[in-house]
Amino acid sequence: MVNFFIFKNLDRASGCRHAVTMKALGESYDFSMALHTGEDVEKIVENRKKLASLLHWDEKLYFAIANQTHSNHIEVITQHTNRGWETLHSAIENCDAMISNQKNIVLSMLTADCVPILLFDTKQQVIAAVHAGWKGTKGKIVLKTVEKMIQDFHSEPKDILAGIGPAIGRCCYEVGEDVAKHFFEYPQAYDKIADKYMLDLPLINQEQLLSVGLDIHNIEMSDICTSCHVEKFFSYRKEEGCSGRFMSMIGLI
């Protein structure tokens, strides 16, 4: 059976639709959405088409998917055409955040431990989807995405809703000082154990959203660790290099 994770704040908002896929035993590759990890492309495309039909979003939809590179590069999506939906070569190159104010475009990010973040400006009707691994978080990609929404679409941070999706939590995300040192400005977001650090990437991204002006009450944390809940979400670490990815997507009605 196919199920979705839904953010309460985005679900209540007028003008926005979203969904986060989950594993589905019995579906091809447990309902993975990834074209880039070596599985049979036709079966992954079938999964994606089934996903689109299960969403019951009746209009003609155009899915924008990026070639994610752990960067802080942001693209504004305006074209009503599928990008990276059925083929890898049509994906948006070298991009880890997308913004749009166009209806019927669904911004989509693929993750399996990294932090997926969905944003919706309720006043200007602007959406964004962000992929924040530790490198993207180091580069403050979610903060820069909000800044671009402000610059290009006159967004006010107080009007933006955010959903920080399932990702590996500080309970499971052990890193060395080579990674942790980039986040020492967030002492509340890590625990030091001997020479290792347990890092909280979702919390750091929340802190970055707060620093750019979002209201704490408008930020919803999933509080789901992908490693702890590997039966529901793909986890690259827990599954020792799994090839599956789940998809976080957002669109305008």
C-alpha positions in Angstrom: 0.0 0.0 0.0 1.3 3.4 -0.9 1.2 6.1 1.8 2.4 9.7 2.0 3.7 11.9 4.8 1.9 15.2 5.0 2.8 18.4 6.8 -0.2 19.8 8.8 0.7 23.5 8.2 1.0 23.1 4.5 -2.1 20.9 4.3 -4.2 23.6 5.9 -2.8 26.4 3.7 -4.9 27.6 0.8 -3.3 27.5 -2.6 -0.7 24.9 -1.9 -0.4 21.1 -2.3 2.4 18.8 -1.3 3.4 15.2 -0.4 6.3 13.2 0.7 6.5 9.6 -0.6 7.2 6.7 1.7 8.5 3.2 1.1 5.8 0.8 -0.2 6.7 -2.9 0.1 5.4 -4.8 -2.9 6.1 -1.9 -5.3 9.1 -1.9 -7.6 12.2 -1.1 -5.5 10.0 -0.4 -2.5 8.6 2.6 -4.4 11.9 4.4 -4.9 11.7 7.5 -7.0 15.4 7.7 -8.1 16.5 7.4 -11.7 20.2 8.0 -11.0 21.0 5.0 -8.8 21.2 2.2 -11.3 17.8 0.5 -11.1 15.6 -0.3 -14.1 14.6 3.1 -15.4 11.3 1.9 -16.8 10.2 0.6 -13.4 11.2 3.8 -11.7 9.2 5.8 -14.3 6.3 3.5 -13.6 6.6 4.3 -9.9 6.6 8.0 -10.7 3.5 7.7 -12.9 1.7 5.7 -10.2 2.7 8.4 -7.7 1.2 11.1 -10.0 -2.0 9.2 -10.3 -2.3 8.6 -6.6 -1.9 12.3 -5.8 -5.4 13.0 -7.3 -4.1 16.4 -8.5 -6.4 16.6 -11.5 -4.8 19.3 -13.6 -2.0 18.6 -16.1 1.1 18.6 -13.9 4.8 19.3 -14.8 7.4 17.8 -12.5 10.7 19.6 -12.0 13.5 17.4 -10.7 17.1 18.5 -10.2 20.5 16.8 -10.6 21.3 17.4 -6.9 25.0 18.0 -6.2 25.1 19.0 -2.5 25.5 22.7 -3.6 23.8 25.9 -2.6 22.7 26.6 -6.2 19.1 27.8 -6.7 17.0 27.8 -9.8 13.7 29.7 -10.5 11.4 27.4 -12.5 9.0 29.0 -15.0 8.6 26.6 -17.8 5.6 24.2 -17.9 7.6 21.2 -19.0 8.8 18.0 -17.3 12.4 18.2 -16.2 14.1 15.0 -15.0 10.8 13.2 -14.7 11.3 10.3 -17.2 15.0 10.9 -18.1 18.1 11.9 -16.3 19.4 14.1 -19.1 16.5 16.5 -18.9 16.9 17.2 -15.1 17.9 20.7 -14.0 21.7 20.6 -13.7 23.7 21.3 -10.6 20.8 22.5 -8.4 19.7 21.8 -4.9 16.8 24.3 -4.5 14.0 25.3 -6.8 11.5 28.2 -6.6 8.4 28.9 -8.6 5.3 31.0 -8.7 3.7 29.1 -11.5 0.7 26.8 -11.1 0.8 23.2 -12.2 4.6 22.9 -11.7 5.6 20.4 -9.0 9.0 21.1 -7.4 10.5 17.7 -6.3 13.6 16.7 -4.3 15.0 13.2 -3.7 16.5 12.2 -0.4 17.5 9.3 1.8 18.9 10.9 4.9 19.6 14.5 3.8 17.1 17.2 4.8 14.2 17.9 2.4 12.5 21.3 3.0 9.3 22.6 1.5 8.5 26.4 1.6 5.3 28.2 0.7 4.7 32.0 0.7 1.0 32.2 1.5 0.7 35.9 0.3 2.8 36.0 -2.9 1.9 32.4 -3.8 5.5 31.2 -4.2 6.8 27.7 -3.5 10.3 26.2 -3.0 11.8 22.8 -2.5 15.2 22.4 -0.9 17.7 19.6 -0.5 20.1 20.2 2.4 22.8 17.7 3.1 25.6 18.7 5.3 27.4 20.5 2.5 24.2 22.4 1.5 23.5 23.2 5.1 27.1 24.5 5.5 26.3 26.7 2.5 23.1 27.8 4.1 21.0 26.8 1.1 17.7 27.2 2.8 18.5 30.6 4.1 19.7 31.7 0.6 16.5 30.2 -0.9 14.4 32.4 1.3 16.6 35.4 0.4 16.0 34.7 -3.3 12.2 34.5 -2.6 12.5 37.9 -1.0 14.6 39.3 -3.8 12.8 37.9 -6.8 9.2 37.6 -5.6 9.0 40.2 -2.8 8.2 37.6 -0.2 8.0 38.5 3.5 9.5 35.9 5.8 6.6 36.1 8.2 4.3 34.9 5.4 6.4 31.8 4.6 5.4 28.3 5.9 8.1 25.7 6.1 8.1 21.9 6.4 11.3 20.2 7.4 10.9 16.6 6.3 12.2 13.2 7.4 16.0 13.1 7.6 18.6 11.4 9.6 18.5 12.7 13.2 21.1 13.6 15.8 20.3 10.2 17.4 22.0 8.5 14.4 24.0 11.1 12.5 27.6 10.6 13.7 30.3 12.7 12.1 33.9 13.6 12.7 35.2 17.0 13.5 36.0 17.6 9.8 32.2 17.9 9.3 31.1 19.1 12.7 33.5 22.1 12.7 31.4 23.8 10.1 28.5 24.0 12.6 30.1 25.0 15.9 28.1 28.2 15.6 25.1 26.1 16.5 26.1 24.6 19.9 22.5 23.4 20.5 22.6 21.3 17.4 25.2 18.7 18.3 26.5 16.5 21.1 30.2 15.6 21.4 30.9 12.0 22.3 34.6 11.3 22.6 36.1 12.4 19.3 32.8 12.1 17.4 29.8 14.4 17.1 26.1 13.6 16.8 24.8 16.3 14.5 21.3 17.6 14.1 20.9 18.9 10.5 17.1 19.5 10.7 17.6 21.8 13.7 20.4 23.7 12.0 18.1 24.3 9.0 15.4 25.5 11.3 17.9 27.9 12.9 18.8 29.2 9.5 15.1 29.8 8.7 14.6 31.6 12.0 17.7 33.8 11.3 16.2 35.0 8.0 13.0 36.0 9.6 10.6 33.0 9.6 8.2 32.7 12.5 8.9 29.6 14.7 5.2 28.8 14.6 5.3 28.6 10.8 8.1 26.0 10.8 6.9 22.4 11.1 9.5 19.7 11.9 8.6 16.1 10.9 10.8 14.8 13.8 11.2 11.6 11.8 14.7 10.1 11.7 15.1 8.1 8.5 17.6 5.8 10.1 15.3 5.0 13.0 12.3 4.6 10.7 14.0 2.8 7.8 10.9 0.6 7.4 9.1 3.7 6.1 11.8 5.9 4.6 15.0 5.2 2.7 18.2 5.7 4.7 21.5 5.7 3.0 23.4 5.2 6.2 21.2 2.6 7.9 20.9 0.6 4.7 24.7 0.9 4.0 24.5 2.7 0.7 20.9 2.0 -0.4 19.9 3.1 -3.8 16.3 4.1 -3.0 15.2 7.7 -2.6 11.9 9.1 -1.5 10.5 12.3 -3.0 9.3 15.5 -1.3 7.2 17.7 -3.7 5.2 20.9 -3.6 3.0 22.7 -6.1 0.5 25.6 -6.4 -3.2 25.1 -6.9 
